[in-house]
Amino acid sequence: MAGRNPRRIELSDADRKELERIVRDGRTEQRVAQRARILLARSNEQSPVWKLSERVERTPTGIWYVCRRYEERGLDAIYDAPRSGRPRQISPLGESPNRATGML
């Protein structure tokens, strides 16, 4: 159904304070801070999801997803889940044929 709103998120005082701290902290990864902003907005207002999606630059589906994850997992929902497989690594720049290190 178009225009449906997820249920209003009920945050405990402790969760609200933690989410506000995460949003204010300048060292927080932006994807985590954005998820915290979504949860705070859904707990405070009854505006349509499409308005919130424009404000936080996420799709309405993404907002639904964050809300559902919070209902299932609590505050862990804003953090990325561990990924399976080998961790990504960045290899050092190799030498070019003229023995330059490849740095600009």
DSSP file (Angstrom, degrees, kcal/mol; ACC not computed):
  #  RESIDUE AA STRUCTURE BP1 BP2  ACC     N-H-->O    O-->H-N    N-H-->O    O-->H-N    TCO  KAPPA ALPHA  PHI   PSI    X-CA   Y-CA   Z-CA
    1    1 A M    >         0   0    0      0, 0.0     3,-1.2     0, 0.0     2,-0.2   0.000 360.0 360.0 360.0 128.1    0.0    0.0    0.0
    2    2 A A  T 3   +     0   0    0      1,-0.2     0, 0.0     0, 0.0     0, 0.0  -0.488 360.0  18.5 -72.5 139.8    1.4    3.3   -1.0
    3    3 A G  T 3  S+     0   0    0      1,-0.3    -1,-0.2    -2,-0.2    46,-0.1   0.492  82.7 149.1  83.6   4.0    1.8    5.9    1.8
    4    4 A R    <   -     0   0    0     -3,-1.2    -1,-0.3    44,-0.1    45,-0.2  -0.423  36.5-142.9 -69.5 147.2    1.6    3.5    4.7
    5    5 A N        -     0   0    0     43,-0.1     3,-0.1    -2,-0.1    -1,-0.0  -0.884  15.9-117.9-106.8 140.7    3.6    4.5    7.7
    6    6 A P        -     0   0    0      0, 0.0     3,-0.1     0, 0.0    58,-0.0  -0.360  50.5 -79.7 -66.9 159.6    5.4    2.0    9.9
    7    7 A R        -     0   0    0      1,-0.1     2,-0.1    -2,-0.0     3,-0.0  -0.262  59.8 -90.9 -56.3 147.6    4.3    1.7   13.4
    8    8 A R        -     0   0    0     -3,-0.1     2,-0.5     1,-0.1    35,-0.2  -0.399  44.0-119.0 -61.1 135.3    5.6    4.5   15.6
    9    9 A I        -     0   0    0     33,-0.7     2,-0.8    30,-0.2    -1,-0.1  -0.669  19.7-148.5 -81.5 124.5    8.8    3.5   17.2
   10   10 A E        -     0   0    0     -2,-0.5     2,-0.4    -3,-0.0    33,-0.1  -0.849  18.2-168.4 -95.5 109.5    8.7    3.4   21.0
   11   11 A L        -     0   0    0     -2,-0.8     2,-0.1    32,-0.1    -2,-0.0  -0.800  16.8-131.1 -99.7 137.8   12.1    4.3   22.3
   12   12 A S     >  -     0   0    0     -2,-0.4     4,-2.7     1,-0.1     5,-0.2  -0.409  31.4-107.3 -74.1 163.7   13.1    3.9   25.9
   13   13 A D  H  > S+     0   0    0      1,-0.2     4,-2.4     2,-0.2     5,-0.2   0.892 121.8  51.3 -59.7 -39.2   14.8    6.9   27.6
   14   14 A A  H  > S+     0   0    0      2,-0.2     4,-2.1     1,-0.2    -1,-0.2   0.914 111.4  46.5 -65.7 -42.7   18.1    5.0   27.5
   15   15 A D  H  > S+     0   0    0      2,-0.2     4,-2.7     1,-0.2     5,-0.2   0.913 112.0  51.3 -65.3 -42.0   17.8    4.2   23.8
   16   16 A R  H  X S+     0   0    0     -4,-2.7     4,-2.5     1,-0.2    -2,-0.2   0.925 110.9  47.6 -61.2 -44.8   16.8    7.7   23.0
   17   17 A K  H  X S+     0   0    0     -4,-2.4     4,-2.1     1,-0.2    -1,-0.2   0.901 112.9  49.1 -63.6 -40.3   19.8    9.2   24.8
   18   18 A E  H  X S+     0   0    0     -4,-2.1     4,-2.3     2,-0.2    -2,-0.2   0.912 111.6  48.4 -66.5 -42.5   22.2    6.7   23.2
   19   19 A L  H  X S+     0   0    0     -4,-2.7     4,-2.2     2,-0.2    -2,-0.2   0.903 111.8  49.5 -64.4 -40.6   20.8    7.5   19.7
   20   20 A E  H  X S+     0   0    0     -4,-2.5     4,-2.0    -5,-0.2    -1,-0.2   0.889 110.6  50.8 -65.1 -37.9   21.1   11.2   20.3
   21   21 A R  H  X S+     0   0    0     -4,-2.1     4,-1.9     2,-0.2    -2,-0.2   0.908 109.8  50.3 -64.1 -41.8   24.7   10.7   21.5
   22   22 A I  H  < S+     0   0    0     -4,-2.3     6,-0.2     1,-0.2    -2,-0.2   0.906 110.6  49.0 -63.3 -42.2   25.5    8.7   18.4
   23   23 A V  H  < S+     0   0    0     -4,-2.2    -1,-0.2     1,-0.2    -2,-0.2   0.888 114.3  45.2 -65.5 -39.3   24.1   11.4   16.1
   24   24 A R  H  < S+     0   0    0     -4,-2.0     2,-0.3    -5,-0.2    -1,-0.2   0.774  89.6  98.6 -76.2 -26.5   26.0   14.2   17.9
   25   25 A D    ><  -     0   0    0     -4,-1.9     3,-1.2    -5,-0.2     8,-0.1  -0.473  63.3-153.8 -68.8 121.7   29.3   12.3   18.0
   26   26 A G  T 3  S+     0   0    0     -2,-0.3    -1,-0.2     1,-0.2    -4,-0.1   0.575  89.5  60.1 -72.6  -9.6   31.5   13.5   15.1
   27   27 A R  T 3  S+     0   0    0      2,-0.1    -1,-0.2    -5,-0.0     2,-0.2   0.443  77.7 111.6 -98.9   0.0   33.4   10.2   14.9
   28   28 A T  S <  S-     0   0    0     -3,-1.2     2,-0.0    -6,-0.2     5,-0.0  -0.505  79.3-104.7 -74.9 138.7   30.4    8.0   14.2
   29   29 A E    >>  -     0   0    0     -2,-0.2     4,-2.3     1,-0.1     3,-0.5  -0.384  29.6-126.0 -59.2 140.3   30.2    6.4   10.7
   30   30 A Q  H 3> S+     0   0    0      1,-0.2     4,-2.5     2,-0.2     5,-0.2   0.830 107.4  56.6 -64.8 -33.3   27.6    8.3    8.7
   31   31 A R  H 3> S+     0   0    0      2,-0.2     4,-1.5     1,-0.2    -1,-0.2   0.872 110.4  45.8 -66.9 -33.0   25.6    5.2    7.8
   32   32 A V  H <> S+     0   0    0     -3,-0.5     4,-2.0     2,-0.2    -2,-0.2   0.915 113.3  48.8 -72.1 -44.0   25.2    4.4   11.5
   33   33 A A  H  X S+     0   0    0     -4,-2.3     4,-2.3     1,-0.2    -2,-0.2   0.868 109.2  53.9 -63.3 -36.5   24.3    8.1   12.4
   34   34 A Q  H  X S+     0   0    0     -4,-2.5     4,-2.1     2,-0.2    -1,-0.2   0.905 107.7  49.4 -66.2 -40.9   21.7    8.1    9.6
   35   35 A R  H  X S+     0   0    0     -4,-1.5     4,-2.1     1,-0.2    -1,-0.2   0.891 110.7  50.9 -64.1 -38.2   20.0    5.0   10.9
   36   36 A A  H  X S+     0   0    0     -4,-2.0     4,-2.3     1,-0.2    -2,-0.2   0.904 108.7  51.4 -65.1 -40.6   19.9    6.6   14.4
   37   37 A R  H  X S+     0   0    0     -4,-2.3     4,-2.5     1,-0.2    -2,-0.2   0.890 108.0  52.9 -62.3 -39.4   18.4    9.8   12.8
   38   38 A I  H  X S+     0   0    0     -4,-2.1     4,-2.5     2,-0.2    -2,-0.2   0.936 110.4  46.6 -61.8 -46.9   15.7    7.6   11.2
   39   39 A L  H  X S+     0   0    0     -4,-2.1     4,-1.3     1,-0.2    -2,-0.2   0.903 112.8  49.4 -64.6 -40.8   14.8    6.0   14.4
   40   40 A L  H  X S+     0   0    0     -4,-2.3     4,-1.1     1,-0.2    -1,-0.2   0.910 112.5  48.1 -63.6 -41.2   14.6    9.3   16.3
   41   41 A A  H  X S+     0   0    0     -4,-2.5     4,-2.0     1,-0.2     3,-0.4   0.908 110.3  50.9 -66.9 -41.5   12.5   10.8   13.6
   42   42 A R  H  < S+     0   0    0     -4,-2.5   -33,-0.7     1,-0.2    -1,-0.2   0.748 111.0  49.7 -69.4 -22.2   10.0    7.9   13.5
   43   43 A S  H  < S+     0   0    0     -4,-1.3    -1,-0.2    -5,-0.2    -2,-0.2   0.726 116.2  41.2 -85.8 -20.9    9.7    8.0   17.3
   44   44 A N  H  < S+     0   0    0     -4,-1.1     2,-0.3    -3,-0.4    -2,-0.2   0.751 114.2  34.8 -97.9 -27.6    9.0   11.8   17.4
   45   45 A E     <  -     0   0    0     -4,-2.0    -1,-0.1    -5,-0.1     0, 0.0  -0.841  53.1-145.4-133.7 163.4    6.7   12.5   14.5
   46   46 A Q        +     0   0    0     -2,-0.3     3,-0.1   -38,-0.1    -4,-0.1  -0.029  52.9 137.5-114.0  27.4    3.9   11.0   12.5
   47   47 A S        -     0   0    0     -6,-0.2    -2,-0.1     1,-0.1     5,-0.0  -0.364  65.1 -85.9 -72.2 156.2    4.9   12.5    9.1
   48   48 A P    >>  -     0   0    0      0, 0.0     4,-1.6     0, 0.0     3,-0.6  -0.229  33.1-120.0 -60.8 151.1    4.7   10.3    6.0
   49   49 A V  H 3> S+     0   0    0    -45,-0.2     4,-2.9     1,-0.2     5,-0.2   0.846 111.1  62.1 -62.0 -34.4    7.7    8.1    5.3
   50   50 A W  H 3> S+     0   0    0      2,-0.2     4,-1.5     1,-0.2    -1,-0.2   0.853 103.0  49.8 -64.8 -32.4    8.2    9.7    1.9
   51   51 A K  H <> S+     0   0    0     -3,-0.6     4,-1.9     2,-0.2    -1,-0.2   0.922 112.9  46.4 -68.5 -43.4    8.8   13.1    3.6
   52   52 A L  H  X S+     0   0    0     -4,-1.6     4,-2.6     1,-0.2     5,-0.2   0.890 108.6  56.5 -63.4 -38.8   11.3   11.5    6.0
   53   53 A S  H  X>S+     0   0    0     -4,-2.9     5,-1.6     1,-0.2     4,-0.8   0.870 107.6  48.2 -63.6 -35.9   12.9    9.7    3.1
   54   54 A E  H  <5S+     0   0    0     -4,-1.5    -1,-0.2     3,-0.2    -2,-0.2   0.891 112.4  49.6 -68.3 -38.7   13.5   13.0    1.3
   55   55 A R  H  <5S+     0   0    0     -4,-1.9    -2,-0.2     1,-0.2    -1,-0.2   0.896 121.5  31.4 -69.9 -40.6   15.0   14.5    4.5
   56   56 A V  H  <5S-     0   0    0     -4,-2.6    -1,-0.2     2,-0.2    -2,-0.2   0.412 106.5-122.7 -99.7   2.4   17.4   11.7    5.2
   57   57 A E  T  <5 +     0   0    0     -4,-0.8     2,-0.3    -5,-0.2    -3,-0.2   0.912  69.4 121.9  57.8  48.7   18.0   10.8    1.6
   58   58 A R      < -     0   0    0     -5,-1.6    -1,-0.2    -6,-0.2    -2,-0.2  -0.926  66.9-102.7-130.0 158.0   16.9    7.2    1.9
   59   59 A T     >  -     0   0    0     -2,-0.3     4,-1.7     1,-0.1     3,-0.2  -0.442  31.7-114.5 -74.6 155.3   14.2    5.3    0.1
   60   60 A P  H  > S+     0   0    0      0, 0.0     4,-2.3     0, 0.0     5,-0.2   0.867 119.5  56.9 -57.3 -34.8   11.0    4.6    1.9
   61   61 A T  H  > S+     0   0    0      1,-0.2     4,-2.4     2,-0.2     5,-0.1   0.896 104.0  52.4 -62.7 -39.8   11.9    0.9    1.8
   62   62 A G  H  > S+     0   0    0     -3,-0.2     4,-2.1     2,-0.2    -1,-0.2   0.865 108.5  50.3 -63.9 -36.4   15.1    1.6    3.5
   63   63 A I  H  X S+     0   0    0     -4,-1.7     4,-2.2     2,-0.2    -2,-0.2   0.916 109.9  49.9 -68.3 -43.0   13.3    3.4    6.3
   64   64 A W  H  X S+     0   0    0     -4,-2.3     4,-2.6     1,-0.2     5,-0.2   0.922 109.6  53.1 -57.5 -44.1   10.9    0.5    6.7
   65   65 A Y  H  X S+     0   0    0     -4,-2.4     4,-2.4     1,-0.2    -2,-0.2   0.915 108.8  47.6 -60.7 -45.5   13.9   -1.8    6.9
   66   66 A V  H  X S+     0   0    0     -4,-2.1     4,-2.1     1,-0.2    -1,-0.2   0.908 112.4  50.2 -63.2 -41.9   15.6    0.2    9.7
   67   67 A C  H  X S+     0   0    0     -4,-2.2     4,-2.0     2,-0.2    -2,-0.2   0.914 111.5  47.6 -63.9 -43.1   12.4    0.3   11.7
   68   68 A R  H  X S+     0   0    0     -4,-2.6     4,-1.8     1,-0.2    -1,-0.2   0.911 110.6  52.0 -64.4 -41.8   11.8   -3.4   11.4
   69   69 A R  H  X S+     0   0    0     -4,-2.4     4,-3.2    -5,-0.2     5,-0.4   0.899 108.8  50.9 -62.4 -39.6   15.4   -4.2   12.4
   70   70 A Y  H  X S+     0   0    0     -4,-2.1     4,-2.3     1,-0.2    -1,-0.2   0.916 108.2  52.0 -63.9 -42.3   15.0   -2.0   15.5
   71   71 A E  H  < S+     0   0    0     -4,-2.0    -1,-0.2     1,-0.2    -2,-0.2   0.849 118.5  38.1 -62.2 -33.1   11.8   -3.8   16.5
   72   72 A E  H  < S+     0   0    0     -4,-1.8    -2,-0.2    -5,-0.1    -1,-0.2   0.893 134.3  16.1 -83.1 -43.1   13.6   -7.2   16.2
   73   73 A R  H >< S-     0   0    0     -4,-3.2     3,-0.9     1,-0.3    -3,-0.2   0.503  86.5-143.2-117.4  -6.1   17.1   -6.4   17.5
   74   74 A G  G >< S-     0   0    0     -4,-2.3     3,-2.0    -5,-0.4    -1,-0.3  -0.494  73.8  -9.8  75.5-147.0   17.0   -3.1   19.5
   75   75 A L  G >  S+     0   0    0      1,-0.3     3,-1.6     2,-0.2     4,-0.3   0.716 123.7  74.6 -63.0 -21.6   19.9   -0.7   19.3
   76   76 A D  G X  S+     0   0    0     -3,-0.9     3,-1.1     1,-0.3    -1,-0.3   0.696  78.8  79.3 -62.6 -15.8   22.1   -3.3   17.5
   77   77 A A  G <  S+     0   0    0     -3,-2.0    -1,-0.3     1,-0.2    -2,-0.2   0.756  85.3  57.1 -65.2 -25.1   19.9   -2.6   14.4
   78   78 A I  G <  S+     0   0    0     -3,-1.6     2,-0.3    -4,-0.2    -1,-0.2   0.662  96.6  75.9 -83.4 -13.5   21.9    0.6   13.6
   79   79 A Y  S <  S-     0   0    0     -3,-1.1     2,-0.1    -4,-0.3     0, 0.0  -0.695  91.6-102.4 -97.2 150.7   25.2   -1.2   13.4
   80   80 A D        -     0   0    0     -2,-0.3    -2,-0.1     1,-0.1    -1,-0.1  -0.430  35.2-120.7 -69.1 141.4   26.3   -3.4   10.5
   81   81 A A        -     0   0    0     -2,-0.1    -1,-0.1     1,-0.1    -4,-0.0  -0.507  39.0 -90.6 -77.0 151.1   26.1   -7.1   11.0
   82   82 A P        -     0   0    0      0, 0.0     2,-0.3     0, 0.0    -1,-0.1  -0.346  43.9-134.0 -61.3 143.6   29.3   -9.1   10.6
   83   83 A R        -     0   0    0      2,-0.1     2,-0.2    -3,-0.1    -3,-0.0  -0.739  11.1-125.8-100.4 147.0   29.9  -10.3    7.1
   84   84 A S        +     0   0    0     -2,-0.3     2,-0.1     2,-0.0    -1,-0.0  -0.506  67.5  41.6 -85.1 161.1   30.9  -13.8    6.1
   85   85 A G  S    S-     0   0    0     -2,-0.2    -2,-0.1     2,-0.0     3,-0.1  -0.339 100.7 -27.3  98.6 179.9   34.0  -14.5    4.0
   86   86 A R        -     0   0    0     -2,-0.1     3,-0.1     1,-0.1    -2,-0.0  -0.476  69.4-111.0 -71.4 134.7   37.4  -13.1    3.9
   87   87 A P        -     0   0    0      0, 0.0     2,-0.2     0, 0.0    -1,-0.1  -0.353  37.1-104.5 -64.9 146.3   37.9   -9.5    5.1
   88   88 A R        -     0   0    0     -3,-0.1     2,-0.4    -2,-0.0    -3,-0.0  -0.487  40.2-170.4 -72.0 141.0   38.7   -7.0    2.4
   89   89 A Q        -     0   0    0     -2,-0.2     2,-0.6    -3,-0.1    -3,-0.0  -0.972  19.7-135.0-131.3 147.4   42.3   -5.8    2.3
   90   90 A I        -     0   0    0     -2,-0.4    -2,-0.0     0, 0.0     0, 0.0  -0.904  23.7-142.5-102.3 122.5   43.9   -3.1    0.3
   91   91 A S        -     0   0    0     -2,-0.6     3,-0.1     1,-0.1     2,-0.0  -0.540  24.2-103.3 -83.3 151.0   47.2   -4.1   -1.2
   92   92 A P        -     0   0    0      0, 0.0     2,-0.1     0, 0.0    -1,-0.1  -0.311  45.2 -90.0 -68.7 156.1   50.1   -1.7   -1.4
   93   93 A L        -     0   0    0      1,-0.1     2,-0.1     8,-0.0    10,-0.1  -0.435  45.4-134.9 -65.8 136.8   50.9    0.0   -4.6
   94   94 A G        -     0   0    0     -2,-0.1     2,-0.2     1,-0.1    -1,-0.1  -0.381  24.0 -92.6 -87.4 170.1   53.3   -2.0   -6.7
   95   95 A E        -     0   0    0     -2,-0.1     6,-0.2     7,-0.1    -1,-0.1  -0.578  36.3-131.5 -81.4 146.2   56.4   -0.7   -8.5
   96   96 A S    >   -     0   0    0      4,-2.2     3,-2.4    -2,-0.2    -1,-0.1  -0.462  34.6 -94.5 -88.4 168.3   56.0    0.3  -12.2
   97   97 A P  T 3  S+     0   0    0      0, 0.0    -1,-0.1     0, 0.0    -2,-0.0   0.773 126.3  56.8 -56.6 -26.5   58.5   -0.8  -14.8
   98   98 A N  T 3  S-     0   0    0      2,-0.1     3,-0.1     1,-0.0    -3,-0.0   0.237 120.0-109.8 -90.7  16.5   60.5    2.4  -14.4
   99   99 A R  S <  S+     0   0    0     -3,-2.4     2,-0.2     1,-0.2    -1,-0.0   0.578  71.2 143.6  69.3  12.9   61.0    1.5  -10.7
  100  100 A A        -     0   0    0      1,-0.1    -4,-2.2     2,-0.0    -1,-0.2  -0.509  58.4-124.8 -75.9 153.5   58.7    4.4   -9.6
  101  101 A T        -     0   0    0     -6,-0.2    -1,-0.1    -2,-0.2     3,-0.1   0.570  38.8-116.2 -80.1  -7.3   56.6    3.6   -6.6
  102  102 A G  S    S+     0   0    0      1,-0.3     2,-0.3    -9,-0.0    -8,-0.1   0.559  71.1 131.8  86.6   7.6   53.3    4.5   -8.3
  103  103 A M              0   0    0      1,-0.1    -1,-0.3   -10,-0.1    -2,-0.1  -0.691 360.0 360.0 -93.4 148.4   52.5    7.4   -6.1
  104  104 A L              0   0    0     -2,-0.3    -1,-0.1    -3,-0.1    -2,-0.0   0.454 360.0 360.0 -84.6 360.0   51.5   10.8   -7.5
